[in-house]
Amino acid sequence: MPDASAACRHAFLTDQVATGARVVSDGWAVDGGLEKLGYTHEPRSQRAARARGEDPGELLPPSTGSPH
């Protein structure tokens, strides 16, 4: 991607990720609006997890063997 703007990130997703897929991101504001593009968006903030005393490594759900 040429930059990390919302336009570039959204273009990448629509080119590389199937519509309807679940997108797990770090919760960065540029990822807002993914639902309008046809994705299920699950923001997961490592910083917020640390602030709550949680293990950021526990933010991802257990692998089901299916691609996300």
Jmol script that loads the backbone (N, CA, C; Angstrom):
load data "model"
ATOM      1  N   MET A   1       0.838  -1.169   0.000  1.00  0.00           N
ATOM      2  CA  MET A   1       0.000   0.000   0.000  1.00  0.00           C
ATOM      3  C   MET A   1       0.888   1.239   0.000  1.00  0.00           C
ATOM      4  N   PRO A   2       0.488   2.232  -0.744  1.00  0.00           N
ATOM      5  CA  PRO A   2       1.300   3.452  -0.790  1.00  0.00           C
ATOM      6  C   PRO A   2       1.317   4.225   0.522  1.00  0.00           C
ATOM      7  N   ASP A   3       0.238   4.126   1.305  1.00  0.00           N
ATOM      8  CA  ASP A   3       0.188   4.791   2.604  1.00  0.00           C
ATOM      9  C   ASP A   3      -0.850   4.092   3.476  1.00  0.00           C
ATOM     10  N   ALA A   4      -1.019   4.583   4.686  1.00  0.00           N
ATOM     11  CA  ALA A   4      -1.931   3.928   5.637  1.00  0.00           C
ATOM     12  C   ALA A   4      -3.262   4.666   5.762  1.00  0.00           C
ATOM     13  N   SER A   5      -3.617   5.430   4.742  1.00  0.00           N
ATOM     14  CA  SER A   5      -4.878   6.163   4.790  1.00  0.00           C
ATOM     15  C   SER A   5      -6.059   5.200   4.707  1.00  0.00           C
ATOM     16  N   ALA A   6      -7.214   5.691   5.126  1.00  0.00           N
ATOM     17  CA  ALA A   6      -8.424   4.881   5.042  1.00  0.00           C
ATOM     18  C   ALA A   6      -8.692   4.472   3.602  1.00  0.00           C
ATOM     19  N   ALA A   7      -8.482   5.372   2.657  1.00  0.00           N
ATOM     20  CA  ALA A   7      -8.736   5.065   1.251  1.00  0.00           C
ATOM     21  C   ALA A   7      -7.871   3.892   0.779  1.00  0.00           C
ATOM     22  N   CYS A   8      -6.585   3.914   1.126  1.00  0.00           N
ATOM     23  CA  CYS A   8      -5.684   2.825   0.714  1.00  0.00           C
ATOM     24  C   CYS A   8      -6.027   1.518   1.432  1.00  0.00           C
ATOM     25  N   ARG A   9      -6.301   1.595   2.724  1.00  0.00           N
ATOM     26  CA  ARG A   9      -6.632   0.378   3.482  1.00  0.00           C
ATOM     27  C   ARG A   9      -7.934  -0.223   2.977  1.00  0.00           C
ATOM     28  N   HIS A  10      -8.931   0.617   2.713  1.00  0.00           N
ATOM     29  CA  HIS A  10     -10.210   0.110   2.210  1.00  0.00           C
ATOM     30  C   HIS A  10     -10.056  -0.484   0.812  1.00  0.00           C
ATOM     31  N   ALA A  11      -9.269   0.173  -0.040  1.00  0.00           N
ATOM     32  CA  ALA A  11      -9.028  -0.365  -1.388  1.00  0.00           C
ATOM     33  C   ALA A  11      -8.340  -1.729  -1.305  1.00  0.00           C
ATOM     34  N   PHE A  12      -7.362  -1.851  -0.419  1.00  0.00           N
ATOM     35  CA  PHE A  12      -6.673  -3.135  -0.244  1.00  0.00           C
ATOM     36  C   PHE A  12      -7.669  -4.213   0.166  1.00  0.00           C
ATOM     37  N   LEU A  13      -8.499  -3.909   1.150  1.00  0.00           N
ATOM     38  CA  LEU A  13      -9.472  -4.905   1.620  1.00  0.00           C
ATOM     39  C   LEU A  13     -10.417  -5.326   0.506  1.00  0.00           C
ATOM     40  N   THR A  14     -10.968  -4.363  -0.214  1.00  0.00           N
ATOM     41  CA  THR A  14     -11.932  -4.734  -1.253  1.00  0.00           C
ATOM     42  C   THR A  14     -11.277  -5.510  -2.383  1.00  0.00           C
ATOM     43  N   ASP A  15      -9.985  -5.302  -2.597  1.00  0.00           N
ATOM     44  CA  ASP A  15      -9.261  -6.060  -3.631  1.00  0.00           C
ATOM     45  C   ASP A  15      -8.835  -7.444  -3.160  1.00  0.00           C
ATOM     46  N   GLN A  16      -8.547  -7.610  -1.858  1.00  0.00           N
ATOM     47  CA  GLN A  16      -7.912  -8.827  -1.374  1.00  0.00           C
ATOM     48  C   GLN A  16      -8.755  -9.694  -0.440  1.00  0.00           C
ATOM     49  N   VAL A  17      -9.836  -9.134   0.114  1.00  0.00           N
ATOM     50  CA  VAL A  17     -10.611  -9.860   1.120  1.00  0.00           C
ATOM     51  C   VAL A  17     -12.050  -9.989   0.637  1.00  0.00           C
ATOM     52  N   ALA A  18     -12.592 -11.182   0.727  1.00  0.00           N
ATOM     53  CA  ALA A  18     -13.957 -11.443   0.255  1.00  0.00           C
ATOM     54  C   ALA A  18     -14.973 -10.624   1.050  1.00  0.00           C
ATOM     55  N   THR A  19     -15.921 -10.051   0.317  1.00  0.00           N
ATOM     56  CA  THR A  19     -17.013  -9.336   0.963  1.00  0.00           C
ATOM     57  C   THR A  19     -17.732 -10.289   1.916  1.00  0.00           C
ATOM     58  N   GLY A  20     -18.078  -9.779   3.074  1.00  0.00           N
ATOM     59  CA  GLY A  20     -18.741 -10.596   4.081  1.00  0.00           C
ATOM     60  C   GLY A  20     -17.789 -11.192   5.094  1.00  0.00           C
ATOM     61  N   ALA A  21     -16.474 -11.080   4.845  1.00  0.00           N
ATOM     62  CA  ALA A  21     -15.480 -11.642   5.768  1.00  0.00           C
ATOM     63  C   ALA A  21     -15.445 -10.842   7.064  1.00  0.00           C
ATOM     64  N   ARG A  22     -14.970 -11.485   8.101  1.00  0.00           N
ATOM     65  CA  ARG A  22     -14.755 -10.833   9.395  1.00  0.00           C
ATOM     66  C   ARG A  22     -13.351 -10.256   9.383  1.00  0.00           C
ATOM     67  N   VAL A  23     -13.240  -8.963   9.630  1.00  0.00           N
ATOM     68  CA  VAL A  23     -11.947  -8.279   9.656  1.00  0.00           C
ATOM     69  C   VAL A  23     -11.649  -7.903  11.103  1.00  0.00           C
ATOM     70  N   VAL A  24     -10.578  -8.463  11.642  1.00  0.00           N
ATOM     71  CA  VAL A  24     -10.128  -8.136  12.989  1.00  0.00           C
ATOM     72  C   VAL A  24      -8.978  -7.153  12.836  1.00  0.00           C
ATOM     73  N   SER A  25      -9.136  -5.970  13.433  1.00  0.00           N
ATOM     74  CA  SER A  25      -8.095  -4.952  13.315  1.00  0.00           C
ATOM     75  C   SER A  25      -7.684  -4.468  14.698  1.00  0.00           C
ATOM     76  N   ASP A  26      -6.700  -3.594  14.708  1.00  0.00           N
ATOM     77  CA  ASP A  26      -6.206  -3.043  15.962  1.00  0.00           C
ATOM     78  C   ASP A  26      -7.062  -1.893  16.469  1.00  0.00           C
ATOM     79  N   GLY A  27      -8.156  -1.603  15.806  1.00  0.00           N
ATOM     80  CA  GLY A  27      -9.052  -0.557  16.257  1.00  0.00           C
ATOM     81  C   GLY A  27      -8.673   0.839  15.808  1.00  0.00           C
ATOM     82  N   TRP A  28      -7.717   0.945  14.896  1.00  0.00           N
ATOM     83  CA  TRP A  28      -7.292   2.243  14.402  1.00  0.00           C
ATOM     84  C   TRP A  28      -8.472   2.930  13.710  1.00  0.00           C
ATOM     85  N   ALA A  29      -8.619   4.225  13.898  1.00  0.00           N
ATOM     86  CA  ALA A  29      -9.775   4.963  13.390  1.00  0.00           C
ATOM     87  C   ALA A  29      -9.959   4.837  11.876  1.00  0.00           C
ATOM     88  N   VAL A  30      -8.875   4.677  11.112  1.00  0.00           N
ATOM     89  CA  VAL A  30      -9.030   4.585   9.650  1.00  0.00           C
ATOM     90  C   VAL A  30      -9.770   3.318   9.231  1.00  0.00           C
ATOM     91  N   ASP A  31      -9.916   2.376  10.140  1.00  0.00           N
ATOM     92  CA  ASP A  31     -10.652   1.159   9.810  1.00  0.00           C
ATOM     93  C   ASP A  31     -12.151   1.320  10.023  1.00  0.00           C
ATOM     94  N   GLY A  32     -12.582   2.492  10.453  1.00  0.00           N
ATOM     95  CA  GLY A  32     -14.009   2.747  10.587  1.00  0.00           C
ATOM     96  C   GLY A  32     -14.673   2.676   9.218  1.00  0.00           C
ATOM     97  N   GLY A  33     -15.907   2.273   9.189  1.00  0.00           N
ATOM     98  CA  GLY A  33     -16.635   2.206   7.931  1.00  0.00           C
ATOM     99  C   GLY A  33     -16.521   0.889   7.201  1.00  0.00           C
ATOM    100  N   LEU A  34     -15.839  -0.088   7.788  1.00  0.00           N
ATOM    101  CA  LEU A  34     -15.695  -1.373   7.098  1.00  0.00           C
ATOM    102  C   LEU A  34     -17.035  -2.071   6.916  1.00  0.00           C
ATOM    103  N   GLU A  35     -17.972  -1.832   7.839  1.00  0.00           N
ATOM    104  CA  GLU A  35     -19.289  -2.434   7.710  1.00  0.00           C
ATOM    105  C   GLU A  35     -19.976  -1.948   6.437  1.00  0.00           C
ATOM    106  N   LYS A  36     -19.760  -0.680   6.082  1.00  0.00           N
ATOM    107  CA  LYS A  36     -20.357  -0.125   4.859  1.00  0.00           C
ATOM    108  C   LYS A  36     -19.782  -0.768   3.606  1.00  0.00           C
ATOM    109  N   LEU A  37     -18.592  -1.351   3.732  1.00  0.00           N
ATOM    110  CA  LEU A  37     -17.965  -2.038   2.599  1.00  0.00           C
ATOM    111  C   LEU A  37     -18.378  -3.501   2.533  1.00  0.00           C
ATOM    112  N   GLY A  38     -19.183  -3.955   3.493  1.00  0.00           N
ATOM    113  CA  GLY A  38     -19.678  -5.323   3.478  1.00  0.00           C
ATOM    114  C   GLY A  38     -18.924  -6.294   4.361  1.00  0.00           C
ATOM    115  N   TYR A  39     -18.131  -5.779   5.299  1.00  0.00           N
ATOM    116  CA  TYR A  39     -17.355  -6.633   6.199  1.00  0.00           C
ATOM    117  C   TYR A  39     -17.912  -6.565   7.618  1.00  0.00           C
ATOM    118  N   THR A  40     -17.656  -7.591   8.392  1.00  0.00           N
ATOM    119  CA  THR A  40     -17.899  -7.555   9.824  1.00  0.00           C
ATOM    120  C   THR A  40     -16.589  -7.106  10.443  1.00  0.00           C
ATOM    121  N   HIS A  41     -16.622  -6.015  11.206  1.00  0.00           N
ATOM    122  CA  HIS A  41     -15.394  -5.455  11.759  1.00  0.00           C
ATOM    123  C   HIS A  41     -15.345  -5.698  13.259  1.00  0.00           C
ATOM    124  N   GLU A  42     -14.249  -6.278  13.707  1.00  0.00           N
ATOM    125  CA  GLU A  42     -14.019  -6.507  15.134  1.00  0.00           C
ATOM    126  C   GLU A  42     -12.731  -5.808  15.550  1.00  0.00           C
ATOM    127  N   PRO A  43     -12.849  -4.563  16.022  1.00  0.00           N
ATOM    128  CA  PRO A  43     -11.649  -3.877  16.493  1.00  0.00           C
ATOM    129  C   PRO A  43     -11.200  -4.446  17.828  1.00  0.00           C
ATOM    130  N   ARG A  44      -9.898  -4.650  17.968  1.00  0.00           N
ATOM    131  CA  ARG A  44      -9.333  -5.195  19.208  1.00  0.00           C
ATOM    132  C   ARG A  44      -8.090  -4.391  19.555  1.00  0.00           C
ATOM    133  N   SER A  45      -8.196  -3.592  20.584  1.00  0.00           N
ATOM    134  CA  SER A  45      -7.118  -2.688  20.963  1.00  0.00           C
ATOM    135  C   SER A  45      -6.168  -3.341  21.958  1.00  0.00           C
ATOM    136  N   GLN A  46      -4.913  -3.492  21.554  1.00  0.00           N
ATOM    137  CA  GLN A  46      -3.911  -4.021  22.467  1.00  0.00           C
ATOM    138  C   GLN A  46      -3.640  -3.034  23.597  1.00  0.00           C
ATOM    139  N   ARG A  47      -3.617  -1.756  23.294  1.00  0.00           N
ATOM    140  CA  ARG A  47      -3.383  -0.733  24.314  1.00  0.00           C
ATOM    141  C   ARG A  47      -4.482  -0.772  25.371  1.00  0.00           C
ATOM    142  N   ALA A  48      -5.733  -0.869  24.946  1.00  0.00           N
ATOM    143  CA  ALA A  48      -6.842  -0.924  25.906  1.00  0.00           C
ATOM    144  C   ALA A  48      -6.766  -2.194  26.745  1.00  0.00           C
ATOM    145  N   ALA A  49      -6.379  -3.313  26.125  1.00  0.00           N
ATOM    146  CA  ALA A  49      -6.248  -4.572  26.871  1.00  0.00           C
ATOM    147  C   ALA A  49      -5.186  -4.434  27.954  1.00  0.00           C
ATOM    148  N   ARG A  50      -4.042  -3.850  27.603  1.00  0.00           N
ATOM    149  CA  ARG A  50      -2.984  -3.654  28.598  1.00  0.00           C
ATOM    150  C   ARG A  50      -3.461  -2.762  29.736  1.00  0.00           C
ATOM    151  N   ALA A  51      -4.200  -1.689  29.398  1.00  0.00           N
ATOM    152  CA  ALA A  51      -4.704  -0.770  30.421  1.00  0.00           C
ATOM    153  C   ALA A  51      -5.666  -1.467  31.377  1.00  0.00           C
ATOM    154  N   ARG A  52      -6.379  -2.469  30.875  1.00  0.00           N
ATOM    155  CA  ARG A  52      -7.294  -3.229  31.728  1.00  0.00           C
ATOM    156  C   ARG A  52      -6.582  -4.356  32.466  1.00  0.00           C
ATOM    157  N   GLY A  53      -5.273  -4.506  32.225  1.00  0.00           N
ATOM    158  CA  GLY A  53      -4.519  -5.573  32.861  1.00  0.00           C
ATOM    159  C   GLY A  53      -4.685  -6.916  32.184  1.00  0.00           C
ATOM    160  N   GLU A  54      -5.173  -6.909  30.945  1.00  0.00           N
ATOM    161  CA  GLU A  54      -5.365  -8.146  30.191  1.00  0.00           C
ATOM    162  C   GLU A  54      -4.146  -8.423  29.319  1.00  0.00           C
ATOM    163  N   ASP A  55      -4.009  -9.641  28.901  1.00  0.00           N
ATOM    164  CA  ASP A  55      -2.936 -10.050  27.994  1.00  0.00           C
ATOM    165  C   ASP A  55      -3.359  -9.735  26.568  1.00  0.00           C
ATOM    166  N   PRO A  56      -2.651  -8.826  25.867  1.00  0.00           N
ATOM    167  CA  PRO A  56      -3.023  -8.500  24.497  1.00  0.00           C
ATOM    168  C   PRO A  56      -3.010  -9.717  23.571  1.00  0.00           C
ATOM    169  N   GLY A  57      -2.229 -10.713  23.901  1.00  0.00           N
ATOM    170  CA  GLY A  57      -2.197 -11.922  23.091  1.00  0.00           C
ATOM    171  C   GLY A  57      -3.494 -12.698  23.149  1.00  0.00           C
ATOM    172  N   GLU A  58      -4.321 -12.393  24.139  1.00  0.00           N
ATOM    173  CA  GLU A  58      -5.604 -13.065  24.288  1.00  0.00           C
ATOM    174  C   GLU A  58      -6.712 -12.370  23.498  1.00  0.00           C
ATOM    175  N   LEU A  59      -6.386 -11.338  22.739  1.00  0.00           N
ATOM    176  CA  LEU A  59      -7.406 -10.590  22.015  1.00  0.00           C
ATOM    177  C   LEU A  59      -7.977 -11.352  20.831  1.00  0.00           C
ATOM    178  N   LEU A  60      -7.193 -12.242  20.263  1.00  0.00           N
ATOM    179  CA  LEU A  60      -7.679 -12.985  19.110  1.00  0.00           C
ATOM    180  C   LEU A  60      -8.416 -14.226  19.578  1.00  0.00           C
ATOM    181  N   PRO A  61      -9.515 -14.549  18.913  1.00  0.00           N
ATOM    182  CA  PRO A  61     -10.236 -15.762  19.291  1.00  0.00           C
ATOM    183  C   PRO A  61      -9.422 -16.979  18.925  1.00  0.00           C
ATOM    184  N   PRO A  62      -9.694 -18.129  19.532  1.00  0.00           N
ATOM    185  CA  PRO A  62      -8.978 -19.343  19.168  1.00  0.00           C
ATOM    186  C   PRO A  62      -9.159 -19.645  17.688  1.00  0.00           C
ATOM    187  N   SER A  63      -8.124 -20.160  17.077  1.00  0.00           N
ATOM    188  CA  SER A  63      -8.188 -20.476  15.651  1.00  0.00           C
ATOM    189  C   SER A  63      -9.191 -21.596  15.407  1.00  0.00           C
ATOM    190  N   THR A  64     -10.017 -21.375  14.393  1.00  0.00           N
ATOM    191  CA  THR A  64     -11.003 -22.390  14.028  1.00  0.00           C
ATOM    192  C   THR A  64     -10.533 -23.173  12.807  1.00  0.00           C
ATOM    193  N   GLY A  65      -9.365 -22.794  12.296  1.00  0.00           N
ATOM    194  CA  GLY A  65      -8.868 -23.439  11.088  1.00  0.00           C
ATOM    195  C   GLY A  65      -9.393 -22.827   9.822  1.00  0.00           C
ATOM    196  N   SER A  66     -10.301 -21.837   9.958  1.00  0.00           N
ATOM    197  CA  SER A  66     -10.834 -21.179   8.763  1.00  0.00           C
ATOM    198  C   SER A  66     -10.157 -19.826   8.598  1.00  0.00           C
ATOM    199  N   PRO A  67      -9.983 -19.386   7.349  1.00  0.00           N
ATOM    200  CA  PRO A  67      -9.344 -18.097   7.127  1.00  0.00           C
ATOM    201  C   PRO A  67     -10.252 -16.963   7.571  1.00  0.00           C
ATOM    202  N   HIS A  68      -9.634 -15.849   8.007  1.00  0.00           N
ATOM    203  CA  HIS A  68     -10.383 -14.678   8.432  1.00  0.00           C
ATOM    204  C   HIS A  68     -10.125 -13.562   7.468  1.00  0.00           C
TER     205      HIS A  68
END
end "model"
wireframe off; spacefill off
backbone 0.3
color backbone group
